[in-house]
């Protein structure tokens, strides 16, 4: 009997809904339709590239049907990059090299192509019991990407301040700020950090990156935020490849509960996979007509990529202080013009920002009562997972800088 015929005859008798807590599956449409009702959370991987699937769902429970497009690449990548993933393979004759790949996983099972939904649910339950609990599963990590609609919109500043705002709530050592402006990033300069990322080594052998090597490439600020940045190199954009960047983010998300990305405005070969995989995309704009139009276009493109249920957020930076607003303050008019909600506005505080970068510190350290700090705190609380921000973050007392 052909594989296609076997798939058409999948037994329909299924367990109760919600029997399988969470499952990501690379399988045919018939099996996907049968599995969805019994899963509390189901993710169809058929439209997702293998690197994206590994980044987003590695470490969880994944079902792979032999013969599905990209099934072999996905299985091999999971074995190398996320061996903590529990994998169920549907196959009647699995190649020897795939069996060797499965043996590298902590928990796995092989079922025949004719397996019923009940068989899959039993295997999922069995693997969940066998698989050792992973401390830093991607499902427990939060990854936000900041991207500017136009140049000079203050993306790096907002990414930095957001990372430190998170650290003040969740504690030191839990937040990682990754500067993906690989050629000319400013994060290291703003914080007087040491750019330790070896981009050439990462690009040549991304599969060799693990938690230990990542730790060697991290520089930790005294406030408890880890910084990953590469030395300035005009050839860096050409040197970096999609596999390297996705591997870097995959390992970072496994090592840190919170990862903040400072993204370049211009499109890179890895931009779309990263934007598709992160939890939140935050587009930064200014309140000018050209910037708003650029932001609206960028948001629409990202929404097509991520889907209606996971739209990007639009943030207006460098706004006037509220006491300086005039009667004709145009935020509502701007929303009408671009036909999109503006999620957050960030008040400008040029003096505080300039002092902070000159001292290599976040703005909250040099001017904790700055309206910019307050607005960033509000943004972080609005975008953070429910239950994270249960109380106002205590402001740290900082000695004034000597003049």
N, C-alpha and C positions, 0 to 999 in steps of 0.2 A: 504493500500500500504506500502511495506517495506521501511525503511529508505534508503536502497541501491538503490531501484528503484526511490525514490524521488530525490536522488542526481543525478541519471542519466538523469533526466528530468528537470534539472535546466534551466529556460528560458535563451536563449542565447542573447536576445536583450539587448544590453549594451549601456551605455552613451558614450560620447566622451572620448578618451584617456586622462588621467591626471585629470579626474573628482575628484577622491579621491587622495589627496596630498600624504599621506603616510599611509600604512596599513600593519600590521603584522597579519597573519592569521594561525590558527590551524584548518585546514579543510581537506576534502578529495581532491584527485588529480583533480577530475572533476571541483570542484568549484574553486580550485586554478588556473587552466588553464583559467577559465572564468574571474576571477578577475584581473589577472596580466595586461591585456591590458588597463584597465581603471584606474590603479593606477600609479601615478607619481613615487612612490617608493613602492615596494612590498617585503615583507619578509615572506618566508615560514617557519613556526615554527614546521613543522612535524618532522624534524630531530634534533630538539633542545630540551634538557631537560627543564622541567618547570622552575627550578631555573635560568637557563641560559636565558630563554626567559624573565623572570621578570627582571633580571639584565640588559639585553640589550635593551628591548623594553617597559618595564614598564614606565608609564607616557605618552605614546603615544596613538594611536588608535589600538585596537586589536579586531579581529573577532575570535570567538570561536564556533566551530560546535560541538554540543552534539554528543557523540559517538566516536569522534576522540581520539586517544590514548593520555592519560594525560590531557584531557580537564578539568576534575573536579579539579585536582590538580592545574592546571594553574589558574583557576578562583578563587579558595580559596586563593592561594598565592597572587594574585593581590589584592584581597579584604583586606588582612592583611598588605601586604608590600607596595603596590603602589596604594592606593585608588584614586589617581589622574588620573589613567588610564581610558580612555573611552573604554567601552567594548560593543560589539554587540554579542549577543548569538543567535545562530540558534537552535531552539528547538520547538518541538510540545507539549512536556510535561516536563517542567522543575521541578525537585525535589524541595521541600520546602526549604531545607537547602541551595540550590544554589540560590534561590530567596533571602534568607536572606543575602547571601554573596554579591549579586548584590546590595542590598540596601545600602551597606557600601561604594560603589563607588560614585564618584562625578557625573559621567555621564554614563548612560547605556541604552540599549534597547534590547528587545527580539523580534526576527522575526521568522516566521515559516520556517521549513526546505525547503519549496517550494519557498522561497523568491527569487526574481530575482536580477540580478546585479544592476538594477535600484533602487530597494528597498533598497539594501545595501548602495548604493551611497547616497541616500536621508537620510538614518539613520546616515551615517557618517557625512554628512554636518550638520545635526541637532545637533548631539552630539558635533561637533566642536564649534558650537555657544553656546551650553549650558555649556560646560566644562570651569571652571575658568582657566585662564592662569597660568601655573605652572612656577615659577621662575627658578627652577633648574631641568628641565627635563633632563633625561639621554641623549637625543639627543643633548643638548647644552653643555654637559660635555665632557672632553677629558681625557682618561685614558690610560696611557702607562705602560707596564710591562718590567722591566729590569731583565734579567736572564743570569747567567754566564755559559759558555760552560765548564769551568773547575774551580776548586776552586782557589781563590786568583786572579781572573782576574780583580778585581777592580770594581765590580758591584755596591757595596754600594756607593763608591765614585762618580761614574757617575750618579747614581740615585739622590744622594744629590745635586750634582752640577747642574743637569738638573732641579730639582725642584726650586732651587734658581735662575737659569737663567730665568725660566718662570716667577717667582715672580717679577724679575726686570722689566719685560715687562708689565705684566698684573696688577701689583700692589699687595699690601699686603692683606692677608686674602682670597685669591682666589686659593691658591695651597695647596694641602695636600699630604704629603709624608707618605706612609704606609709601614712599615717594616713587611713583611710576613715571614721573618726568625724568626719564633716564639720562637724557642728554644734558639737560641744564636745570635740574630741580633745585629749588630754593629752600627746601625744608631743613637740610643740614645747616645751611648758612643762617637761617632764622633762629635756630636753636643751638648754634655752635656745637653741633653734633659731628661725629666722625663718620663719614660715608664709607662703610665697610663692605658693601655688597660687591662681590666679585662677579660681575656680569658675564665676563668671558667664560669663567668656569661653569657658571650656571647654564649658559646657552649651549656649551659644548656637551655637557652631560647632566641634563636636568634631573634624570632619575637618581643621581647620586645625592641629591639634596635631602637631608633628613633633619630631625630636630636638633641634633648636635651641631651640624654645620650651620643651620639657621641661627642658632645662638651665637656662633662665632661672627656672624654677619650683622648682628644686632648691636646697637649702641643705646644704652639706657640713660635717659635724662634723670636727674636727681629727684624729679617729681614722680617717677615711677612709670613713665611711658617709654616703651622701646621704639627705636627709630631704625628703619631699614631704608638706606639710601645708597646710591652708587656715586662714585666720584664723577665729576663733570667730564663728559667725553662727547665730542661732536659726532662720533661714529656710533654712539650707543643705540640709537633708534634702529639702525641697520643691523646691529649685532644681536639685539634681543629678538627672540622668536616666541610664537604662541605657546609652545610646549614649556619653555623656560618660565614665562610669566605665570602660566596657570599652575605649574608645579610650585613656584614660590608662594603663591597665594594659598594653595592647598595645604602646604606644610605650615604656613603662618596661621591659618584658621584652625589647624589641629593643635597648635602650640599656645594660642592666645584665645580667650573667650571673645575678645573684641578686636576687630581689625578695621582700620580706617585707611582708605586709599586716596591719595592725591593724584588724580588722573590728568593726563595732558588733554588739551582741548582738541588738538588735531587727531585725526583718525589713524590708528595703528593697526597692524594685522591682528593684534590680540584684543583690540578694544571691545568688539561686539561679544566675544565669549566671556570676557570679564563682566561687562555690564549685564549680560544675561544671567550670570551666576550669583551676583551679590544680592544681599537682602534688600538694600535700599540704594537708589541712585538719586543723588542730590545735585541738581543743576543750579549753578550760581550765576546770577545776572545783576546788572545795574538797572536803575530806573531811567533808561534812555530808550528812545524809539528803536535804534538799530540793535541794541542789546536785547530788548524784549522780543523783537522779531526773531533774532537768532536763537534765543532761549526757547521760544515756542516751537520753532522748527526742530530743534534738538530734542525737546521733550516728546514731540510727536513721533520722531524716528525711534526713540528709545521705547516708547509705549508699544509700538508695533513689535519690537524685539521681545519685550517682556510680557506683553499681554495686558488686557484691560484690568485684570485683578491685581496687578503689581506695578502700577504706574510710577513714573519718576516724580520727584518733588521739586518744586521751583522755589528758590530762595532769592530774594532781592537783598543785595549787600550794599553797604555804604549809604544808608538812608540818613536823612536829617534827623536830629533829635526831635522828639515829639513836641517839645515846647516851641520848636521853630517851624512846625507844620503850618502851612497856610490853609485857608478855607478850601482852596482848590486842590488839596492833596490828591494826586491822581492814581492811587493804587487800584481803586475800584474801576476807574476808567481804563487802566492798563489791563485789568482782567477781562473787561469787556472787549477791548481791542484784540487781544490775543486768544480770547475764548478759552481761558484756562485759569484755574484757581492759583493764586500765589500763596504758598503755604506759610512762609515765614518772612519777616523783614528784619534785617540786622542793622542796628544803628551804627553810624560811622563814629570812630574815635581815633582820629589820625594821630594825635599826640601820644596816646597810650600805645598804639600799635608801633609807632616809631621807637619809643623808649624800649618796648619789649624786645624788638629784634636787635637793637643795639646792645642789650644785656644778655641776649640769648635765652630768653625766658618767655613763657606764655603770658598773655596780657593779664590774666587773672592774678598772676604773681606780683605784677608791678602796679596794677590799679584794679583791685578786686571789685570795686563798686562801679566800674565802667559800665555804661549801658550796653556796650557790645558784649561784655561778659554775661550780662543778664539775658540778652537775646539769644546768645549761643546756648546757654543753659536751658532756656525754654525750648529751643530747637531740638536739643538732644533728648529732652524729656518727651517731646512730642513724637519723635521718630523711634525711640527706644522700645524694646519689647515690653509688653504689658507686665507690670509688677516690678520692673527694675527700679524705677524712680519713685520710691515710696515716700521720700521725705526730702526737703530742700537740702542741697549739698552744702556742707559747712564751708565757709570761706576761710582759707588759710591766711594767717597773719604773716605778713612779709615785711622785713625791715626796709626802710626807705634807702635807696641807693645814695651813696655819698656823692656829693658834687665836687 
